Amino acid sequence: NSTSGKLREILTEAIQDSYKRLIQPSIEREIRNSLSESAEEQAIEVFSSNLRSLLLQPPLKGKVVLGVDPAYRTGCKLAVIDETGKVLDIAVVYPTAPKNDTAGAEKKILSFMKKYPIELMAIGNGTASRETEQFIADMIQKHNLDASYMIVNEAGASVYSASKLAREEFPDLQVEERSAVSIARRVQDPLAELVKIDPKSIGVGQYQHDVTQKKLNESLTFVVETVVNQVGVNVNTASSSLLQYVSGLSKAVANNVVKKREEIGKFTKRSELKDIPRLGAKTYEQSIGFLRILDGKEPLDRTPIHPESYRSARSLLKMVGATVEDLGSSEMAEKLKAMDVKQTAEELDLGTMTFEDIRKSLVQPGRDPRDDLPKPLLKTNVLSMDDLEQGMELEGTIRNVVDFGAFVDIGVKQDGLVHISKLSNKFVKHPMDVVSVGDVVTVWVDQVDTQKQRIALTMLPQS
C-alpha cells in the first residue's frame, strides 16, 4: 500500500509537471496562434476592402483642377493641371503662419483663375490643411468665384513625390511641387494616380505593420489588379504604372507599350499592340480585353468585348438592324435589351453569360463602373469645431473603415467617428456591411470634445 501511495504521488507530480511545463504552454501557443491568424486575416480583409473602395472612387473627368499641397513654413504648393492631367502651371504661396501672406496668395490664385478655366480646387488633408481650406473658402465667398473645392486624402503623395517614377515624370519640379500635381490628379482619376504608390502608403486600414507583410502585399496587389481590370485601361493615356496591373502585362511589357506610343503617337486599333516587343500572342490574348482605344478606327475597341468575339458582336448588331457605328444609341440599346437571351445566344452559338456580357458592352460601350458610385463631396464654405452642436446634420466623406466603426471627414480639422453601434438601426456585424471608403453620408453630431479634439457622430436619423 505504501508503494502504491508513493507511485500515485510520483505519477501525480509527473502529470502536474507535464501539464504545467509542456502541455499548457503548447495549448496556449496554439490558441494564441489561431487567434492571431484570424485577427491577421481580418486586418488584411479590412485593408483590402478599403483599398478597393478608394481605387474605385469616381473620377471627376473633364475639369481643369488647381492642386494645393498645404504647409506652414515652406508655403502652399500650387499646381494647375488640364483635363488630361498635364501640368499647366506651378507656384508657391504663403497664406498660413508664419508669413500669413494672404494678399499675395490671393493675388496669385486669382491670376491662375483668370488665366485658366479652373472649376475645382483640390486641397490635401495634411499639415495646415484646415487653415488653407479656410483661406480658399473665404476667397471663393469674397470674390464670388464660380469654383468649388474638395479635401483630398493626400496619404502617400510625399512617397510618390520622392520616388524614381516621379523624378522621371517631372524632372524639373521640386519634390513638394510634384505632390501638388499628385493631389490634383487624384481628383481627376483616383485609380490612375494611386497605382503609382505602394498600396501600404495609401493610409487606409488597421494594424498594417502587425501583419505578415508578404500576405498583405499579395492581397493588396490582387485588389489593385482586380480593380484595374474591372475598370479597363485607356491604352493611349495610361502610365506604365497602370498598365503593369493589366492581366498578362509585365512591367517590361508595360514600359514597351508606353515607348511605342511615344514613337508612333496614339494607337488607332487594338491589333497594333501585336507589334510591341515581348507582347506575344498569348499575352495579347490575355490582356487585350482590358485595354481600350476610345477614338480609334474600330468602334468595338472602346468596349470590354474581346476581339475574338467581334464577329459575334457584329452578328448581334445585324439582328437589330444596326452597325458598330450605332454604338451607344438609345434606339439600338432598346432593341438589344428586348432580345430573348437564351434563344439569341443559341442562334449566335454563344453561352448565355458571354451573350449577356457582349450585349451589356454594346448597350453601354464606354461605361465606367465607377460612374455608378456616389460622386465626391464638393464644398464652398468651411466649418470649425466650435461651430458644431449636438444634433447638427452634416454631409461627410468616409475616410477609413475599421472593425469598430467609420471615420468621417465633415470638414473640420478632426475626422469624426461613427461607432459601429451608431451606423444603423439594424444589427451590424461589421461596418463594411454598411459603409465604404469614399461614400458620401449624412451624419448627425453626437458629442464634441474640443479639449481632446474628438468628434462622435451618428448615422441614426434624429427624431
C-alpha positions as CSV (number, residue, x, y, z in Angstrom):
1,N,0.0,0.0,0.0
2,S,2.8,2.4,0.9
3,T,4.4,1.5,-2.5
4,S,1.2,2.3,-4.5
5,G,0.8,5.5,-2.5
6,K,4.3,6.5,-3.4
7,L,3.7,5.7,-7.1
8,R,0.5,7.7,-7.1
9,E,2.4,10.6,-5.7
10,I,5.1,10.4,-8.3
11,L,2.6,9.9,-11.1
12,T,0.5,13.0,-9.9
13,E,3.7,15.1,-9.8
14,A,4.6,13.9,-13.3
15,I,1.2,14.8,-14.6
16,Q,1.2,18.2,-13.0
17,D,4.7,18.9,-14.2
18,S,4.0,17.8,-17.8
19,Y,0.8,19.9,-17.9
20,K,2.5,23.0,-16.4
21,R,5.8,22.8,-18.3
22,L,4.7,21.2,-21.6
23,I,1.0,20.8,-22.3
24,Q,-0.4,24.1,-21.1
25,P,2.3,26.3,-22.9
26,S,1.7,24.3,-26.1
27,I,-2.1,24.7,-26.0
28,E,-1.7,28.4,-25.1
29,R,0.7,28.9,-28.1
30,E,-1.8,27.0,-30.4
31,I,-4.7,29.1,-29.3
32,R,-2.7,32.3,-29.5
33,N,-1.5,31.5,-33.0
34,S,-5.0,30.6,-34.1
35,L,-6.4,33.9,-32.7
36,S,-3.5,35.9,-34.3
37,E,-4.1,34.2,-37.6
38,S,-7.8,35.0,-37.7
39,A,-7.1,38.6,-36.5
40,E,-4.4,39.0,-39.2
41,E,-6.9,37.7,-41.9
42,Q,-9.5,40.2,-40.7
43,A,-6.9,43.1,-40.7
44,I,-5.8,42.2,-44.2
45,E,-9.5,41.9,-45.4
46,V,-10.3,45.4,-43.9
47,F,-7.3,46.9,-45.6
48,S,-8.1,45.2,-48.9
49,S,-11.8,46.3,-48.9
50,N,-10.9,49.9,-48.0
51,L,-8.3,50.0,-50.8
52,R,-10.8,48.6,-53.3
53,S,-13.3,51.3,-52.4
54,L,-10.6,54.0,-52.6
55,L,-9.4,52.9,-56.0
56,L,-13.0,52.8,-57.3
57,Q,-13.8,56.4,-56.3
58,P,-15.5,58.1,-59.3
59,P,-13.2,60.3,-61.4
60,L,-14.2,63.9,-62.0
61,K,-13.4,64.0,-65.7
62,G,-13.1,67.0,-68.0
63,K,-12.1,69.5,-65.3
64,V,-9.2,71.9,-65.0
65,V,-8.0,71.4,-61.4
66,L,-5.9,73.5,-59.1
67,G,-4.0,71.2,-56.7
68,V,-3.0,72.6,-53.3
69,D,-0.4,71.0,-51.1
70,P,-0.7,72.9,-47.8
71,A,2.2,73.7,-45.4
72,Y,3.2,76.3,-42.9
73,R,6.9,77.4,-43.2
74,T,7.6,76.1,-46.7
75,G,4.3,77.5,-48.1
76,C,1.4,76.0,-50.1
77,K,2.4,74.5,-53.3
78,L,0.0,75.1,-56.2
79,A,-0.3,73.1,-59.5
80,V,-2.7,73.7,-62.3
81,I,-3.5,70.7,-64.4
82,D,-5.6,70.4,-67.5
83,E,-8.4,67.8,-68.3
84,T,-5.8,65.2,-69.3
85,G,-3.6,65.7,-66.2
86,K,-0.9,67.7,-68.0
87,V,0.8,70.4,-65.8
88,L,0.0,73.9,-67.0
89,D,1.5,76.0,-64.2
90,I,3.0,75.8,-60.7
91,A,3.6,78.3,-57.9
92,V,4.2,78.6,-54.1
93,V,2.1,80.9,-51.9
94,Y,2.2,81.6,-48.1
95,P,-1.3,82.2,-46.8
96,T,-0.7,80.4,-43.4
97,A,1.7,81.1,-40.5
98,P,4.4,82.2,-40.1
99,K,4.2,84.5,-43.1
100,N,0.4,84.9,-43.3
101,D,0.7,86.5,-46.8
102,T,-3.0,86.1,-47.7
103,A,-2.9,89.1,-50.0
104,G,-0.1,87.7,-52.1
105,A,-1.6,84.2,-52.1
106,E,-5.0,85.6,-53.2
107,K,-3.4,87.6,-56.0
108,K,-1.6,84.5,-57.4
109,I,-4.6,82.2,-57.2
110,L,-6.9,84.9,-58.8
111,S,-4.3,85.3,-61.6
112,F,-4.5,81.5,-62.2
113,M,-8.3,81.6,-62.2
114,K,-8.2,84.4,-64.8
115,K,-5.6,82.6,-67.0
116,Y,-7.1,79.0,-66.8
117,P,-10.7,77.7,-66.6
118,I,-10.3,76.3,-63.1
119,E,-13.5,74.8,-61.8
120,L,-12.2,72.9,-58.9
121,M,-9.5,73.2,-56.2
122,A,-8.2,70.1,-54.6
123,I,-6.7,70.6,-51.1
124,G,-4.5,68.0,-49.4
125,N,-5.7,66.9,-46.0
126,G,-2.2,67.1,-44.3
127,T,-0.5,69.8,-42.2
128,A,-2.1,73.2,-42.4
129,S,-5.0,71.8,-44.5
130,R,-7.8,73.4,-42.4
131,E,-6.1,76.8,-42.4
132,T,-5.6,76.6,-46.2
133,E,-9.2,75.5,-46.6
134,Q,-10.4,78.5,-44.6
135,F,-8.4,80.8,-46.8
136,I,-9.7,79.2,-50.0
137,A,-13.4,79.2,-48.8
138,D,-13.1,82.9,-47.7
139,M,-11.6,83.8,-51.1
140,I,-14.4,82.0,-53.0
141,Q,-17.0,83.9,-51.0
142,K,-15.2,87.3,-51.2
143,H,-14.7,87.3,-55.0
144,N,-17.9,85.2,-55.7
145,L,-15.8,82.7,-57.7
146,D,-17.5,80.1,-59.9
147,A,-15.5,77.3,-58.3
148,S,-15.7,74.8,-55.6
149,Y,-13.1,72.9,-53.6
150,M,-12.7,69.4,-52.0
151,I,-10.5,67.9,-49.4
152,V,-8.3,65.1,-50.9
153,N,-6.7,62.3,-48.9
154,E,-3.0,63.0,-49.6
155,A,-1.7,59.9,-47.9
156,G,1.3,58.6,-50.0
157,A,1.6,61.8,-52.1
158,S,5.0,62.5,-50.5
159,V,6.1,58.9,-51.0
160,Y,5.2,59.2,-54.8
161,S,6.9,62.7,-55.0
162,A,10.3,61.4,-53.9
163,S,10.1,58.2,-56.0
164,K,12.1,57.4,-59.1
165,L,8.8,57.4,-61.1
166,A,8.0,61.0,-60.1
167,R,11.6,62.1,-60.9
168,E,11.2,60.6,-64.4
169,E,7.8,62.1,-64.8
170,F,8.7,65.6,-63.5
171,P,12.5,66.0,-63.6
172,D,12.2,69.8,-63.4
173,L,9.9,70.0,-60.4
174,Q,10.7,70.1,-56.7
175,V,9.5,67.2,-54.6
176,E,6.8,69.4,-52.9
177,E,5.6,70.6,-56.3
178,R,5.1,67.1,-57.5
179,S,2.9,66.3,-54.6
180,A,0.6,69.2,-55.5
181,V,0.3,67.6,-59.0
182,S,-0.5,64.2,-57.5
183,I,-3.2,65.7,-55.3
184,A,-4.9,67.4,-58.3
185,R,-4.7,64.2,-60.4
186,R,-6.2,62.1,-57.6
187,V,-9.4,64.1,-58.2
188,Q,-9.4,63.6,-62.0
189,D,-8.7,59.9,-61.9
190,P,-8.0,58.4,-58.5
191,L,-7.2,54.9,-59.8
192,A,-4.6,56.1,-62.4
193,E,-2.8,58.2,-59.8
194,L,-3.0,55.9,-56.8
195,V,-1.5,52.9,-58.6
196,K,1.8,54.8,-58.7
197,I,2.1,54.5,-54.9
198,D,2.8,51.4,-52.7
199,P,-0.7,50.4,-51.5
200,K,0.6,50.3,-47.9
201,S,1.3,54.1,-48.1
202,I,-2.3,55.0,-49.1
203,G,-3.4,55.4,-45.5
204,V,-6.4,53.1,-45.1
205,G,-6.9,50.0,-42.9
206,Q,-5.8,49.0,-39.5
207,Y,-2.8,47.2,-37.8
208,Q,-1.0,47.1,-41.1
209,H,2.5,46.9,-39.5
210,D,1.5,44.0,-37.3
211,V,0.6,41.5,-40.0
212,T,2.7,39.3,-42.3
213,Q,3.9,41.7,-44.9
214,K,4.1,39.1,-47.6
215,K,0.4,38.1,-47.2
216,L,-0.6,41.8,-47.0
217,N,1.4,42.7,-50.2
218,E,-0.1,39.7,-52.1
219,S,-3.7,40.7,-51.0
220,L,-3.2,44.4,-51.9
221,T,-1.6,43.6,-55.3
222,F,-4.5,41.3,-56.1
223,V,-7.0,44.1,-55.2
224,V,-5.2,46.6,-57.5
225,E,-5.1,44.1,-60.4
226,T,-8.8,43.3,-59.9
227,V,-9.9,46.9,-59.9
228,V,-7.7,47.9,-62.9
229,N,-9.1,45.1,-65.0
230,Q,-12.6,45.7,-63.8
231,V,-12.4,49.4,-64.9
232,G,-10.3,48.9,-68.1
233,V,-7.4,51.0,-69.2
234,N,-7.2,53.6,-72.0
235,V,-4.1,52.4,-73.7
236,N,-3.4,55.9,-75.2
237,T,-3.3,57.7,-71.9
238,A,-2.3,55.1,-69.3
239,S,1.0,55.3,-67.5
240,S,3.4,52.3,-67.3
241,S,2.4,52.0,-63.5
242,L,-1.3,51.5,-64.5
243,L,-0.6,49.2,-67.5
244,Q,1.6,46.8,-65.5
245,Y,-1.5,45.8,-63.4
246,V,-3.4,44.7,-66.5
247,S,-3.8,40.9,-66.6
248,G,-0.9,39.4,-68.6
249,L,1.3,42.5,-68.8
250,S,4.6,42.6,-67.0
251,K,6.5,45.8,-66.0
252,A,8.8,45.4,-69.0
253,V,5.9,45.0,-71.5
254,A,4.0,48.0,-69.9
255,N,7.2,50.1,-70.5
256,N,7.4,48.9,-74.1
257,V,3.7,49.9,-74.7
258,V,4.5,53.5,-73.5
259,K,7.7,53.6,-75.5
260,K,5.8,52.5,-78.7
261,R,3.1,55.1,-78.0
262,E,5.7,57.8,-77.7
263,E,7.3,56.7,-81.1
264,I,4.1,56.3,-83.2
265,G,1.7,58.7,-81.4
266,K,-1.8,57.3,-80.5
267,F,-2.7,53.7,-81.1
268,T,-5.6,53.6,-83.6
269,K,-6.6,50.0,-83.2
270,R,-6.0,47.1,-80.7
271,S,-4.2,45.0,-83.3
272,E,-1.3,47.5,-83.4
273,L,-0.3,46.2,-79.9
274,K,0.8,43.0,-81.5
275,D,3.9,44.8,-82.8
276,I,5.1,45.7,-79.3
277,P,8.3,43.8,-78.3
278,R,7.7,41.0,-75.8
279,L,3.9,41.3,-76.2
280,G,3.4,37.9,-77.8
281,A,0.2,36.1,-79.0
282,K,-0.6,34.6,-75.6
283,T,-0.1,38.0,-73.7
284,Y,-2.1,39.8,-76.3
285,E,-5.0,37.3,-75.9
286,Q,-4.9,37.6,-72.1
287,S,-4.7,41.4,-71.9
288,I,-6.4,42.9,-74.9
289,G,-10.0,42.7,-73.4
290,F,-8.9,45.1,-70.6
291,L,-7.2,47.6,-73.0
292,R,-9.4,50.3,-74.6
293,I,-8.9,52.6,-77.6
294,L,-11.5,55.3,-77.3
295,D,-11.3,57.1,-80.6
296,G,-9.7,54.6,-82.9
297,K,-10.6,53.1,-86.3
298,E,-12.6,50.2,-84.8
299,P,-15.5,51.3,-82.6
300,L,-15.6,47.9,-80.8
301,D,-12.1,48.7,-79.5
302,R,-13.6,51.0,-76.8
303,T,-15.7,48.2,-75.3
304,P,-14.7,45.4,-73.0
305,I,-15.5,42.9,-75.8
306,H,-12.6,40.7,-76.7
307,P,-11.5,40.8,-80.4
308,E,-12.3,37.0,-80.6
309,S,-16.0,38.0,-80.1
310,Y,-16.1,40.8,-82.6
311,R,-17.7,38.6,-85.2
312,S,-20.5,37.6,-82.8
313,A,-21.0,41.2,-81.7
314,R,-21.4,42.3,-85.3
315,S,-23.9,39.5,-86.0
316,L,-25.8,40.6,-82.9
317,L,-26.0,44.1,-84.2
318,K,-27.1,42.9,-87.6
319,M,-30.0,41.1,-85.9
320,V,-31.4,44.5,-84.7
321,G,-30.6,46.3,-88.0
322,A,-27.6,48.2,-86.6
323,T,-23.8,48.5,-87.2
324,V,-20.9,49.3,-85.0
325,E,-21.3,53.0,-85.9
326,D,-24.6,53.0,-83.9
327,L,-22.8,52.0,-80.7
328,G,-24.4,53.8,-77.7
329,S,-27.6,54.9,-79.4
330,S,-30.7,54.6,-77.3
331,E,-32.7,53.1,-80.1
332,M,-30.2,50.3,-80.6
333,A,-29.9,49.8,-76.9
334,E,-33.7,49.3,-76.5
335,K,-33.8,46.7,-79.3
336,L,-30.9,44.8,-77.7
337,K,-32.5,44.8,-74.3
338,A,-35.7,43.4,-75.7
339,M,-34.0,40.3,-77.2
340,D,-34.6,36.8,-75.7
341,V,-31.3,35.8,-74.0
342,K,-31.5,32.0,-74.4
343,Q,-32.8,32.0,-78.0
344,T,-30.4,34.6,-79.3
345,A,-27.4,33.1,-77.5
346,E,-28.2,29.7,-79.2
347,E,-28.5,31.4,-82.6
348,L,-25.1,33.0,-82.2
349,D,-23.6,29.8,-80.8
350,L,-22.7,31.6,-77.5
351,G,-23.1,30.8,-73.9
352,T,-25.8,32.9,-72.2
353,M,-23.2,34.6,-69.9
354,T,-21.0,35.6,-72.9
355,F,-24.0,36.8,-74.8
356,E,-25.1,39.0,-71.8
357,D,-21.5,40.4,-71.5
358,I,-21.5,41.3,-75.2
359,R,-25.0,42.8,-75.1
360,K,-24.2,44.9,-72.0
361,S,-21.0,46.2,-73.7
362,L,-22.9,47.2,-76.8
363,V,-25.6,49.0,-74.8
364,Q,-23.1,51.0,-72.8
365,P,-19.9,50.9,-74.8
366,G,-17.7,53.3,-72.9
367,R,-19.2,52.5,-69.5
368,D,-17.0,53.1,-66.4
369,P,-18.2,51.0,-63.4
370,R,-17.0,53.9,-61.2
371,D,-19.8,56.2,-62.5
372,D,-22.4,54.2,-60.6
373,L,-20.8,55.2,-57.2
374,P,-21.5,58.5,-55.3
375,K,-19.6,61.5,-56.6
376,P,-17.1,63.2,-54.2
377,L,-18.4,66.0,-52.0
378,L,-17.6,69.5,-53.3
379,K,-17.7,72.5,-50.9
380,T,-17.6,76.3,-51.0
381,N,-17.5,77.1,-47.2
382,V,-15.8,75.7,-44.1
383,L,-16.7,74.7,-40.6
384,S,-14.7,74.8,-37.4
385,M,-15.0,72.5,-34.4
386,D,-16.6,75.4,-32.4
387,D,-19.5,75.6,-35.0
388,L,-20.6,72.0,-34.1
389,E,-23.6,71.5,-31.9
390,Q,-25.2,68.3,-30.8
391,G,-27.9,67.1,-33.2
392,M,-26.4,69.2,-36.1
393,E,-26.9,67.4,-39.5
394,L,-23.9,67.3,-41.9
395,E,-22.7,65.6,-45.0
396,G,-19.3,63.9,-44.9
397,T,-17.0,61.6,-46.7
398,I,-15.9,58.2,-45.3
399,R,-12.1,58.3,-45.0
400,N,-11.5,55.0,-43.3
401,V,-13.4,51.9,-42.1
402,V,-12.2,49.8,-39.2
403,D,-13.7,47.0,-37.1
404,F,-15.2,49.3,-34.5
405,G,-16.7,52.0,-36.9
406,A,-16.0,54.5,-39.6
407,F,-14.1,57.8,-39.6
408,V,-15.9,60.6,-41.5
409,D,-14.5,63.9,-42.8
410,I,-17.1,66.5,-42.1
411,G,-15.0,69.5,-43.0
412,V,-13.4,70.3,-39.6
413,K,-9.8,69.7,-38.6
414,Q,-10.6,66.3,-37.0
415,D,-12.4,63.4,-38.6
416,G,-15.4,62.2,-36.6
417,L,-16.0,58.6,-35.6
418,V,-19.3,56.9,-36.2
419,H,-19.2,53.9,-33.8
420,I,-20.4,50.6,-35.1
421,S,-23.5,50.9,-32.8
422,K,-24.4,54.2,-34.4
423,L,-24.2,53.1,-38.1
424,S,-27.7,51.6,-38.4
425,N,-30.9,50.8,-36.6
426,K,-30.4,47.2,-37.6
427,F,-27.7,44.8,-36.3
428,V,-24.4,45.5,-37.9
429,K,-21.9,42.6,-38.0
430,H,-19.1,44.7,-39.5
431,P,-19.1,48.4,-40.5
432,M,-18.2,47.4,-44.1
433,D,-21.6,45.9,-44.5
434,V,-23.0,49.5,-44.2
435,V,-20.3,51.9,-45.5
436,S,-17.2,52.0,-47.7
437,V,-14.3,54.4,-48.1
438,G,-15.3,57.3,-50.3
439,D,-19.0,57.1,-49.5
440,V,-20.8,60.5,-49.0
441,V,-23.0,60.1,-46.0
442,T,-25.4,62.1,-43.8
443,V,-24.4,62.2,-40.2
444,W,-25.5,64.0,-37.0
445,V,-23.2,65.3,-34.3
446,D,-23.5,63.1,-31.2
447,Q,-20.8,64.6,-28.9
448,V,-17.9,67.1,-29.3
449,D,-14.8,67.1,-27.0
450,T,-12.8,70.2,-28.1
451,Q,-10.2,69.6,-25.4
452,K,-9.4,66.1,-26.7
453,Q,-10.2,67.0,-30.3
454,R,-12.7,64.2,-30.6
455,I,-16.0,64.2,-32.5
456,A,-18.6,61.4,-32.1
457,L,-21.1,61.2,-34.9
458,T,-24.2,59.1,-35.6
459,M,-25.8,57.9,-38.8
460,L,-29.1,57.1,-36.9
461,P,-31.7,59.6,-38.1
462,Q,-32.6,62.1,-35.4
463,S,-36.3,62.3,-34.3
